[in-house]
Amino acid sequence: MIRIIAVLLLLSPLADTQTADAGLRRILDEQTAAWNRGDLTSFMLGYWHSPDVTFFSGNKIIRGWQPTLQRYRDKYQGSGTEMGKLSFTDENIQIIGQDAALVTARWHLEMKDGKKLDGLTTLLCRRLAEGWRIVHDHSS
């Protein structure tokens, strides 16, 4: 019986890591699907809905969920712009605490005219009451 308890205690962190990994991958998958159907509001569900969420891109710092959504709208849904088709590669998830994770990936946008944009993203995520959410996004 003691051996069974010891094995369960050793496997418990592995199960937590696998659950966290699945939750974080789900965010990327759901964001990709939302982006590709042109639904930025659903795309933003992956972010912490807080004035404290941060988004860094280029030389700009955006603070807050609503300003981040507006930045995406201005850049990808404004006059003369398009969203393109989003995909991620080279995803890497590092659990850095019980309720924190670092996600890195390459993002790719393919536009209707065939033009391709690529960059890198680093996402700091936290496990909140509503599940895993992006609390900081640095994309370039």
DSSP file (Angstrom, degrees, kcal/mol; ACC not computed):
  #  RESIDUE AA STRUCTURE BP1 BP2  ACC     N-H-->O    O-->H-N    N-H-->O    O-->H-N    TCO  KAPPA ALPHA  PHI   PSI    X-CA   Y-CA   Z-CA
    1    1 A M     >        0   0    0      0, 0.0     4,-2.2     0, 0.0     5,-0.2   0.000 360.0 360.0 360.0 -41.1    0.0    0.0    0.0
    2    2 A I  H  >  +     0   0    0      1,-0.2     4,-2.5     2,-0.2     5,-0.2   0.885 360.0  53.5 -63.7 -37.7    2.8    2.4    0.8
    3    3 A R  H  > S+     0   0    0      2,-0.2     4,-2.6     1,-0.2    -1,-0.2   0.909 107.5  50.5 -63.3 -41.3    4.4    1.7   -2.6
    4    4 A I  H  > S+     0   0    0      2,-0.2     4,-2.5     1,-0.2    -2,-0.2   0.928 111.5  47.6 -62.4 -45.0    1.2    2.5   -4.3
    5    5 A I  H  X S+     0   0    0     -4,-2.2     4,-2.4     1,-0.2    -2,-0.2   0.913 111.5  51.0 -62.5 -42.8    0.9    5.8   -2.5
    6    6 A A  H  X S+     0   0    0     -4,-2.5     4,-2.0     2,-0.2    -2,-0.2   0.916 111.0  48.0 -62.0 -43.5    4.5    6.6   -3.2
    7    7 A V  H  X S+     0   0    0     -4,-2.6     4,-2.1     1,-0.2    -1,-0.2   0.916 111.4  50.5 -63.5 -43.3    4.0    5.9   -7.0
    8    8 A L  H  X S+     0   0    0     -4,-2.5     4,-1.5     1,-0.2    -1,-0.2   0.897 109.8  50.5 -62.4 -39.8    0.9    8.1   -7.0
    9    9 A L  H  < S+     0   0    0     -4,-2.4    -1,-0.2     1,-0.2    -2,-0.2   0.873 111.5  48.4 -65.8 -36.6    2.7   10.9   -5.3
   10   10 A L  H  < S+     0   0    0     -4,-2.0     4,-0.5     1,-0.2    -2,-0.2   0.851 114.2  45.5 -71.3 -34.1    5.5   10.7   -7.9
   11   11 A L  H  X S+     0   0    0     -4,-2.1     4,-2.2     1,-0.2     3,-0.2   0.693  92.8  81.8 -83.1 -19.5    3.1   10.6  -10.8
   12   12 A S  H  X S+     0   0    0     -4,-1.5     4,-2.2     1,-0.2    -1,-0.2   0.903  91.0  48.2 -56.1 -47.8    0.9   13.5   -9.6
   13   13 A P  H  > S+     0   0    0      0, 0.0     4,-2.4     0, 0.0    -1,-0.2   0.868 109.9  54.5 -62.2 -33.4    3.2   16.3  -10.9
   14   14 A L  H  > S+     0   0    0     -4,-0.5     4,-2.4    -3,-0.2    -2,-0.2   0.919 108.4  48.1 -64.0 -43.4    3.4   14.6  -14.2
   15   15 A A  H  X S+     0   0    0     -4,-2.2     4,-2.4     2,-0.2    -1,-0.2   0.905 111.3  50.7 -63.6 -41.4   -0.4   14.5  -14.5
   16   16 A D  H  X S+     0   0    0     -4,-2.2     4,-2.6     1,-0.2    -2,-0.2   0.909 110.9  49.1 -61.5 -42.2   -0.6   18.2  -13.5
   17   17 A T  H  X S+     0   0    0     -4,-2.4     4,-2.8     2,-0.2    -2,-0.2   0.908 111.5  48.6 -64.3 -42.6    2.0   19.0  -16.2
   18   18 A Q  H  X S+     0   0    0     -4,-2.4     4,-2.3     2,-0.2    -2,-0.2   0.895 112.3  48.8 -65.5 -39.5    0.1   17.1  -18.9
   19   19 A T  H  X S+     0   0    0     -4,-2.4     4,-2.3     2,-0.2    -2,-0.2   0.919 113.3  47.1 -64.6 -44.1   -3.2   18.8  -17.9
   20   20 A A  H  X S+     0   0    0     -4,-2.6     4,-2.5     2,-0.2     5,-0.2   0.927 111.2  51.6 -62.6 -45.3   -1.5   22.2  -18.0
   21   21 A D  H  X S+     0   0    0     -4,-2.8     4,-2.4     1,-0.2    -2,-0.2   0.915 110.9  47.7 -58.3 -44.8    0.1   21.4  -21.4
   22   22 A A  H  X S+     0   0    0     -4,-2.3     4,-2.0     1,-0.2    -1,-0.2   0.901 111.9  50.1 -64.6 -40.9   -3.2   20.4  -22.8
   23   23 A G  H  X S+     0   0    0     -4,-2.3     4,-1.5     2,-0.2    -2,-0.2   0.890 112.6  46.5 -64.6 -39.8   -4.9   23.5  -21.5
   24   24 A L  H  X S+     0   0    0     -4,-2.5     4,-1.7     2,-0.2    -2,-0.2   0.890 111.7  50.0 -71.3 -40.0   -2.3   25.8  -23.0
   25   25 A R  H  X S+     0   0    0     -4,-2.4     4,-2.6    -5,-0.2    -1,-0.2   0.870 106.3  57.7 -64.8 -35.1   -2.3   24.0  -26.3
   26   26 A R  H  X S+     0   0    0     -4,-2.0     4,-3.1     2,-0.2     5,-0.3   0.896 102.6  54.1 -61.2 -40.2   -6.1   24.4  -26.4
   27   27 A I  H  X S+     0   0    0     -4,-1.5     4,-2.8     2,-0.2     5,-0.2   0.950 110.5  45.7 -58.4 -48.9   -5.7   28.2  -26.0
   28   28 A L  H  X S+     0   0    0     -4,-1.7     4,-2.5     1,-0.2    -2,-0.2   0.913 114.7  47.9 -60.8 -42.9   -3.4   28.3  -29.1
   29   29 A D  H  X S+     0   0    0     -4,-2.6     4,-2.3     2,-0.2    -1,-0.2   0.922 114.0  46.0 -64.8 -43.9   -5.8   26.0  -31.0
   30   30 A E  H  X S+     0   0    0     -4,-3.1     4,-2.5     2,-0.2    -2,-0.2   0.886 113.2  49.8 -67.7 -38.5   -8.8   28.0  -30.1
   31   31 A Q  H  X S+     0   0    0     -4,-2.8     4,-2.8    -5,-0.3     5,-0.2   0.917 110.4  50.5 -65.6 -41.6   -7.1   31.3  -30.9
   32   32 A T  H  X S+     0   0    0     -4,-2.5     4,-2.5    -5,-0.2    54,-0.3   0.937 112.3  46.6 -60.4 -47.0   -6.0   30.0  -34.3
   33   33 A A  H  X S+     0   0    0     -4,-2.3     4,-0.9     2,-0.2    -2,-0.2   0.918 113.9  47.8 -62.5 -43.9   -9.5   28.9  -35.1
   34   34 A A  H ><>S+     0   0    0     -4,-2.5     5,-2.8     1,-0.2     3,-0.7   0.931 112.8  48.7 -63.3 -45.7  -11.0   32.2  -34.0
   35   35 A W  H ><5S+     0   0    0     -4,-2.8     3,-2.0     1,-0.2    -2,-0.2   0.933 108.3  53.8 -58.4 -47.1   -8.4   34.2  -35.9
   36   36 A N  H 3<5S+     0   0    0     -4,-2.5    -1,-0.2     1,-0.3    -2,-0.2   0.650 109.3  47.9 -70.6 -14.3   -9.0   32.2  -39.1
   37   37 A R  T <<5S-     0   0    0     -4,-0.9    -1,-0.3    -3,-0.7    -2,-0.2   0.307 118.9-111.3-102.2   7.6  -12.7   32.9  -39.0
   38   38 A G  T < 5S+     0   0    0     -3,-2.0     2,-0.9    -4,-0.2    -3,-0.2   0.719  72.2 138.9  77.0  22.7  -12.1   36.6  -38.4
   39   39 A D     >< +     0   0    0     -5,-2.8     4,-2.1    -6,-0.2    -1,-0.2  -0.745  19.1 168.5-105.9  85.3  -13.4   36.6  -34.8
   40   40 A L  H  > S+     0   0    0     -2,-0.9     4,-2.2     1,-0.2    -1,-0.2   0.817  75.4  60.2 -68.7 -30.2  -11.1   38.8  -32.8
   41   41 A T  H  4 S+     0   0    0      2,-0.2     4,-0.3     1,-0.2    -1,-0.2   0.939 110.5  41.3 -62.8 -44.9  -13.4   38.8  -29.8
   42   42 A S  H >4 S+     0   0    0      1,-0.2     3,-1.3     2,-0.2     4,-0.3   0.874 110.9  57.7 -68.8 -36.5  -13.2   35.0  -29.5
   43   43 A F  H >< S+     0   0    0     -4,-2.1     3,-1.3     1,-0.3    -2,-0.2   0.904 103.2  54.7 -55.7 -41.5   -9.5   35.2  -30.2
   44   44 A M  G >< S+     0   0    0     -4,-2.2     3,-1.8     1,-0.3    -1,-0.3   0.572  83.1  85.4 -73.3  -9.2   -9.1   37.5  -27.2
   45   45 A L  G <  S+     0   0    0     -3,-1.3    -1,-0.3    -4,-0.3    -2,-0.2   0.735  81.2  64.9 -63.9 -20.0  -10.8   34.9  -24.9
   46   46 A G  G <  S+     0   0    0     -3,-1.3    88,-3.0    -4,-0.3    -1,-0.3   0.649  92.7  79.3 -74.2 -15.0   -7.3   33.4  -24.5
   47   47 A Y  B <  S-a  134   0A   0     -3,-1.8     2,-0.3    86,-0.2    88,-0.2  -0.638  96.7 -98.4 -93.8 151.4   -6.1   36.6  -22.8
   48   48 A W        -     0   0    0     86,-2.8     2,-2.0    -2,-0.2     5,-0.2  -0.535  34.8-130.8 -62.7 123.5   -6.7   37.5  -19.2
   49   49 A H        +     0   0    0     -2,-0.3    -1,-0.1    -4,-0.1    86,-0.0  -0.561  67.8 112.6 -82.6  80.6   -9.7   39.9  -19.3
   50   50 A S  S >  S-     0   0    0     -2,-2.0    15,-1.4     1,-0.0     3,-1.1  -0.984  78.7-121.9-150.0 151.4   -8.0   42.5  -17.1
   51   51 A P  T 3  S+     0   0    0      0, 0.0    -2,-0.1     0, 0.0    -1,-0.0   0.595 111.7  63.9 -69.8  -8.1   -6.6   46.0  -17.4
   52   52 A D  T 3  S+     0   0    0     11,-0.1     2,-0.1    12,-0.1    -3,-0.1   0.503  72.2 110.2 -95.7  -5.5   -3.3   44.5  -16.2
   53   53 A V    <   -     0   0    0     -3,-1.1    11,-3.5    -5,-0.2     2,-0.4  -0.453  56.8-152.7 -66.7 144.3   -2.8   42.2  -19.2
   54   54 A T  E     -Cb  63 136A   0     81,-1.8    83,-2.1     9,-0.2     2,-0.4  -0.929  16.2-169.5-125.3 148.5    0.2   43.4  -21.3
   55   55 A F  E     -Cb  62 137A   0      7,-2.5     7,-3.0    -2,-0.4     2,-0.5  -0.979   5.2-169.8-136.6 119.8    1.1   43.1  -25.0
   56   56 A F  E     +Cb  61 138A   0     81,-3.3    83,-2.5    -2,-0.4     2,-0.3  -0.938  16.2 157.2-111.2 130.6    4.5   44.1  -26.4
   57   57 A S  E >   -Cb  60 139A   0      3,-2.1     3,-2.6    -2,-0.5     2,-0.2  -0.934  63.4 -32.6-154.0 130.3    5.1   44.3  -30.1
   58   58 A G  T 3  S-     0   0    0     81,-0.5    82,-0.0    -2,-0.3    -2,-0.0  -0.443 125.5 -29.8  59.7-125.5    7.7   46.3  -32.0
   59   59 A N  T 3  S+     0   0    0     -2,-0.2     2,-0.4    -3,-0.1    -1,-0.3   0.129 117.1 104.4-107.6  20.6    8.3   49.4  -29.9
   60   60 A K  E <   -C   57   0A   0     -3,-2.6    -3,-2.1     2,-0.0     2,-0.5  -0.829  50.1-163.2-108.3 141.3    4.7   49.5  -28.5
   61   61 A I  E     -C   56   0A   0     -2,-0.4     2,-0.5    -5,-0.2    -5,-0.2  -0.988   9.6-169.3-119.4 121.2    3.5   48.5  -25.1
   62   62 A I  E     -C   55   0A   0     -7,-3.0    -7,-2.5    -2,-0.5     2,-0.5  -0.935   2.5-163.6-111.6 131.6   -0.3   48.0  -24.8
   63   63 A R  E     +C   54   0A   0     -2,-0.5    -9,-0.2    -9,-0.2   -11,-0.1  -0.965  49.9  29.5-118.1 128.8   -1.8   47.6  -21.3
   64   64 A G  S  > S-     0   0    0    -11,-3.5     4,-1.6    -2,-0.5     5,-0.1   0.035  77.6 -99.1 106.5 148.6   -5.3   46.2  -20.8
   65   65 A W  H  > S+     0   0    0    -15,-1.4     4,-2.5     2,-0.2     5,-0.2   0.942 118.7  47.5 -64.9 -50.1   -7.6   43.7  -22.5
   66   66 A Q  H  > S+     0   0    0      1,-0.2     4,-2.6     2,-0.2     5,-0.2   0.921 112.2  48.4 -63.5 -45.6   -9.7   46.2  -24.3
   67   67 A P  H  > S+     0   0    0      0, 0.0     4,-2.1     0, 0.0    -1,-0.2   0.861 111.3  52.3 -62.3 -32.3   -6.7   48.2  -25.7
   68   68 A T  H  X S+     0   0    0     -4,-1.6     4,-2.1     2,-0.2    -2,-0.2   0.935 110.0  47.7 -66.9 -45.3   -5.2   45.0  -26.8
   69   69 A L  H  X S+     0   0    0     -4,-2.5     4,-2.5     1,-0.2    -1,-0.2   0.922 111.9  50.7 -58.6 -44.3   -8.3   44.0  -28.7
   70   70 A Q  H  X S+     0   0    0     -4,-2.6     4,-3.0     1,-0.2    -1,-0.2   0.878 106.9  54.0 -63.6 -37.6   -8.5   47.5  -30.2
   71   71 A R  H  X S+     0   0    0     -4,-2.1     4,-2.4     2,-0.2    -1,-0.2   0.925 109.8  47.4 -61.5 -44.8   -4.8   47.2  -31.4
   72   72 A Y  H  X S+     0   0    0     -4,-2.1     4,-2.8     2,-0.2     5,-0.4   0.926 112.9  49.3 -62.1 -43.7   -5.7   43.9  -33.1
   73   73 A R  H  X S+     0   0    0     -4,-2.5     4,-2.4     1,-0.2     5,-0.5   0.934 113.0  46.6 -60.9 -46.2   -8.8   45.5  -34.7
   74   74 A D  H  < S+     0   0    0     -4,-3.0     4,-0.5     1,-0.2    -1,-0.2   0.907 119.0  40.2 -62.3 -42.1   -6.8   48.5  -35.9
   75   75 A K  H  < S+     0   0    0     -4,-2.4     7,-0.3    -5,-0.2    -2,-0.2   0.848 131.8  20.3 -78.5 -34.5   -4.0   46.4  -37.3
   76   76 A Y  H  < S+     0   0    0     -4,-2.8    -3,-0.2    -5,-0.2    -2,-0.2   0.543 131.5  34.0-118.1  -9.7   -5.9   43.5  -38.9
   77   77 A Q  S  < S+     0   0    0     -4,-2.4    -3,-0.2    -5,-0.4    -4,-0.1   0.331  90.7 107.7-127.0   6.2   -9.5   44.7  -39.4
   78   78 A G  S >  S-     0   0    0     -5,-0.5     3,-1.9    -4,-0.5     2,-0.1  -0.162  86.6 -59.2 -75.2 175.9   -9.0   48.4  -40.3
   79   79 A S  T 3  S+     0   0    0      1,-0.3    -1,-0.2     3,-0.0     3,-0.1  -0.330 125.7  10.1 -58.2 129.1   -9.4   49.9  -43.7
   80   80 A G  T 3  S+     0   0    0      1,-0.3    -1,-0.3    -3,-0.1     2,-0.3   0.615 109.1 106.2  77.9  12.3   -7.1   48.3  -46.2
   81   81 A T    <   -     0   0    0     -3,-1.9     2,-0.3    -4,-0.0    -1,-0.3  -0.764  46.7-165.8-118.5 165.9   -6.0   45.5  -43.9
   82   82 A E        -     0   0    0     -7,-0.3    -5,-0.1    -2,-0.3    -4,-0.1  -0.974  23.1-134.4-145.5 160.0   -6.7   41.8  -43.7
   83   83 A M        -     0   0    0     -2,-0.3    -1,-0.1     1,-0.1    -6,-0.1   0.815  37.4-163.0 -86.0 -31.9   -6.2   39.2  -41.0
   84   84 A G        -     0   0    0     -8,-0.1     2,-0.6    25,-0.1    27,-0.2  -0.158  38.4 -54.2  73.6-177.0   -4.8   36.4  -43.2
   85   85 A K  E     -D  110   0A   0     25,-2.4    25,-1.9   -48,-0.1     2,-0.3  -0.901  57.4-148.2-103.8 123.0   -4.6   32.8  -42.1
   86   86 A L  E     +D  109   0A   0     -2,-0.6     2,-0.3   -54,-0.3    23,-0.2  -0.677  23.4 162.3 -94.1 140.7   -2.8   32.2  -38.8
   87   87 A S  E     -D  108   0A   0     21,-1.9    21,-2.5    -2,-0.3     2,-0.4  -0.978  22.2-144.5-148.0 158.8   -0.7   29.2  -37.8
   88   88 A F  E     +D  107   0A   0     -2,-0.3     2,-0.3    19,-0.2    19,-0.2  -0.941  16.8 177.1-121.9 145.4    1.9   28.4  -35.1
   89   89 A T  E     +D  106   0A   0     17,-2.3    17,-2.9    -2,-0.4    -2,-0.0  -0.902  60.8  32.1-136.0 169.6    4.9   26.2  -35.3
   90   90 A D  E    S-     0   0A   0     -2,-0.3     2,-0.1    15,-0.2    -1,-0.1   0.821  74.6-176.9  53.8  36.6    7.8   25.3  -32.9
   91   91 A E  E     -     0   0A   0     14,-0.1     2,-0.4    -3,-0.1    14,-0.2  -0.429   5.4-175.6 -65.5 135.8    5.5   25.6  -29.9
   92   92 A N  E     -D  104   0A   0     12,-2.6    12,-2.5    -2,-0.1     2,-0.5  -0.990   7.2-164.9-135.6 125.8    7.3   25.1  -26.6
   93   93 A I  E     -D  103   0A   0     -2,-0.4     2,-0.5    10,-0.2    10,-0.2  -0.951   4.8-175.3-115.6 124.1    5.5   25.0  -23.3
   94   94 A Q  E     -D  102   0A   0      8,-2.8     8,-2.8    -2,-0.5     2,-0.6  -0.971  18.4-145.3-118.8 117.5    7.5   25.3  -20.0
   95   95 A I  E     +D  101   0A   0     -2,-0.5     6,-0.3     6,-0.2     3,-0.1  -0.727  21.5 176.8 -78.9 120.2    5.6   25.0  -16.8
   96   96 A I  E     -     0   0A   0      4,-1.7     2,-0.3    -2,-0.6     5,-0.2   0.295  61.6  -9.2-111.9   8.4    7.4   27.4  -14.5
   97   97 A G  E >  S-D  100   0A   0      3,-1.0     3,-1.0     1,-0.1    -1,-0.2  -0.944  86.5 -76.7 175.6 174.4    5.2   27.0  -11.4
   98   98 A Q  T 3  S+     0   0    0     -2,-0.3    -1,-0.1     1,-0.3    -3,-0.0   0.863 131.4  18.2 -58.0 -36.6    2.0   25.5  -10.2
   99   99 A D  T 3  S+     0   0    0     -3,-0.1    28,-1.9    27,-0.0     2,-0.3   0.004 115.7  76.9-126.0  28.1   -0.1   28.2  -11.9
  100  100 A A  E <   +DE  97 126A   0     -3,-1.0    -4,-1.7    26,-0.2    -3,-1.0  -0.995  46.5 173.0-142.6 146.1    2.4   29.7  -14.4
  101  101 A A  E     -DE  95 125A   0     24,-2.3    24,-3.0    -2,-0.3     2,-0.5  -0.993  22.9-140.9-150.1 153.2    3.7   28.8  -17.8
  102  102 A L  E     -DE  94 124A   0     -8,-2.8    -8,-2.8    -2,-0.3     2,-0.5  -0.976  19.6-169.4-116.1 125.4    5.9   30.2  -20.5
  103  103 A V  E     -DE  93 123A   0     20,-2.9    20,-3.4    -2,-0.5     2,-0.4  -0.964   4.4-177.6-117.9 127.6    4.9   29.5  -24.1
  104  104 A T  E     +DE  92 122A   0    -12,-2.5   -12,-2.6    -2,-0.5     2,-0.3  -0.938  14.5 147.2-121.4 149.2    7.1   30.2  -27.1
  105  105 A A  E     - E   0 121A   0     16,-1.9    16,-2.5    -2,-0.4     2,-0.5  -0.985  45.4-108.4-165.4 165.5    6.3   29.7  -30.7
  106  106 A R  E     -DE  89 120A   0    -17,-2.9   -17,-2.3    -2,-0.3     2,-0.3  -0.908  34.5-152.4 -99.2 134.6    6.7   31.0  -34.2
  107  107 A W  E     -DE  88 119A   0     12,-2.3    12,-2.1    -2,-0.5     2,-0.4  -0.840   8.8-165.8-107.6 150.1    3.6   32.6  -35.7
  108  108 A H  E     -DE  87 118A   0    -21,-2.5   -21,-1.9    -2,-0.3     2,-0.5  -0.999   6.5-169.1-136.3 133.4    2.8   32.6  -39.4
  109  109 A L  E     -DE  86 117A   0      8,-3.1     8,-2.8    -2,-0.4     2,-0.6  -0.991   4.0-165.3-121.3 127.9    0.3   34.7  -41.3
  110  110 A E  E     -DE  85 116A   0    -25,-1.9   -25,-2.4    -2,-0.5     6,-0.2  -0.962  14.7-150.6-113.1 120.2   -0.5   33.9  -45.0
  111  111 A M    >   -     0   0    0      4,-3.1     3,-2.2    -2,-0.6   -28,-0.0  -0.401  28.0-105.6 -87.0 163.6   -2.4   36.7  -46.7
  112  112 A K  T 3  S+     0   0    0      1,-0.3    -1,-0.1     2,-0.1    -2,-0.0   0.818 120.5  55.8 -57.9 -32.8   -4.9   36.3  -49.6
  113  113 A D  T 3  S-     0   0    0      2,-0.1    -1,-0.3     1,-0.1     3,-0.1   0.409 123.1-104.2 -82.5   4.5   -2.3   37.7  -52.1
  114  114 A G  S <  S+     0   0    0     -3,-2.2    -2,-0.1     1,-0.3    -1,-0.1   0.271  74.1 143.2  92.4 -11.4    0.2   35.0  -51.0
  115  115 A K        -     0   0    0     -5,-0.1    -4,-3.1     1,-0.0     2,-0.4  -0.377  37.8-149.9 -62.7 139.3    2.3   37.4  -48.9
  116  116 A K  E     -E  110   0A   0     -6,-0.2     2,-0.4    -3,-0.1    -6,-0.2  -0.944  12.8-168.8-119.0 134.9    3.6   35.7  -45.8
  117  117 A L  E     -E  109   0A   0     -8,-2.8    -8,-3.1    -2,-0.4     2,-0.3  -0.952  11.2-178.7-117.1 140.2    4.4   37.3  -42.5
  118  118 A D  E     +E  108   0A   0     -2,-0.4     2,-0.3   -10,-0.2   -10,-0.2  -0.968  10.1 144.3-138.1 152.2    6.3   35.4  -39.8
  119  119 A G  E     -E  107   0A   0    -12,-2.1   -12,-2.3    -2,-0.3     2,-0.3  -0.953  39.0 -94.5-166.8-173.0    7.4   36.2  -36.2
  120  120 A L  E     -E  106   0A   0     -2,-0.3    20,-2.7   -14,-0.3     2,-0.4  -0.855  26.8-164.3-117.3 151.5    8.1   35.0  -32.8
  121  121 A T  E     -EF 105 139A   0    -16,-2.5   -16,-1.9    -2,-0.3     2,-0.4  -0.999   9.1-167.9-137.5 142.3    5.9   35.1  -29.7
  122  122 A T  E     -EF 104 138A   0     16,-2.1    16,-2.5    -2,-0.4     2,-0.5  -0.994  14.8-169.1-125.1 122.1    6.5   34.6  -26.0
  123  123 A L  E     -EF 103 137A   0    -20,-3.4   -20,-2.9    -2,-0.4     2,-0.6  -0.950  13.4-156.1-117.3 126.0    3.4   34.2  -23.8
  124  124 A L  E     -EF 102 136A   0     12,-2.8    11,-3.1    -2,-0.5    12,-1.6  -0.903  24.9-171.3 -96.1 122.2    3.4   34.3  -20.1
  125  125 A C  E     -EF 101 134A   0    -24,-3.0   -24,-2.3    -2,-0.6     2,-0.4  -0.866  12.5-164.0-119.3 148.5    0.3   32.4  -18.9
  126  126 A R  E     -EF 100 133A   0      7,-2.4     7,-2.3    -2,-0.3     2,-0.8  -0.971  25.1-122.7-128.6 146.2   -1.3   31.9  -15.6
  127  127 A R  E     + F   0 132A   0    -28,-1.9     5,-0.3    -2,-0.4     2,-0.2  -0.802  43.5 174.8 -86.6 112.7   -3.9   29.4  -14.4
  128  128 A L  E >   - F   0 131A   0      3,-2.5     3,-1.9    -2,-0.8   -80,-0.0  -0.481  50.4 -85.9-108.8 179.9   -6.8   31.6  -13.1
  129  129 A A  T 3  S+     0   0    0      1,-0.3     3,-0.1    -2,-0.2    -2,-0.0   0.858 131.3  48.5 -56.6 -35.7  -10.3   30.7  -11.9
  130  130 A E  T 3  S-     0   0    0      1,-0.3    -1,-0.3     0, 0.0     2,-0.2   0.416 124.6 -98.5 -86.1   2.5  -11.5   30.6  -15.5
  131  131 A G  E <  S- F   0 128A   0     -3,-1.9    -3,-2.5     2,-0.1    -1,-0.3  -0.686  71.5 -12.1 113.9-169.1   -8.6   28.4  -16.6
  132  132 A W  E     + F   0 127A   0     -5,-0.3     2,-0.3    -2,-0.2    -5,-0.2  -0.470  67.1 175.2 -69.5 135.1   -5.3   29.2  -18.4
  133  133 A R  E     - F   0 126A   0     -7,-2.3    -7,-2.4    -2,-0.2     2,-0.5  -0.988  35.8-110.9-140.8 149.8   -5.0   32.7  -19.7
  134  134 A I  E     +aF  47 125A   0    -88,-3.0   -86,-2.8    -2,-0.3    -9,-0.3  -0.693  32.7 173.4 -77.2 123.8   -2.3   34.8  -21.4
  135  135 A V  E    S+     0   0A   0    -11,-3.1   -81,-1.8    -2,-0.5     2,-0.3   0.608  71.0  22.7-106.0 -18.5   -1.3   37.6  -19.0
  136  136 A H  E     -bF  54 124A   0    -12,-1.6   -12,-2.8   -83,-0.2     2,-0.4  -0.966  63.6-172.2-149.6 133.2    1.6   38.9  -21.1
  137  137 A D  E     -bF  55 123A   0    -83,-2.1   -81,-3.3    -2,-0.3     2,-0.5  -0.991   3.9-177.3-127.8 123.6    2.3   38.6  -24.8
  138  138 A H  E     +bF  56 122A   0    -16,-2.5   -16,-2.1    -2,-0.4     2,-0.4  -0.940  17.2 170.8-120.3 106.8    5.5   39.7  -26.5
  139  139 A S  E      bF  57 121A   0    -83,-2.5   -81,-0.5    -2,-0.5   -18,-0.2  -0.947 360.0 360.0-121.3 136.5    5.2   39.2  -30.3
  140  140 A S              0   0    0    -20,-2.7   -19,-0.2    -2,-0.4    -1,-0.1   0.320 360.0 360.0-139.4 360.0    7.6   40.4  -32.9
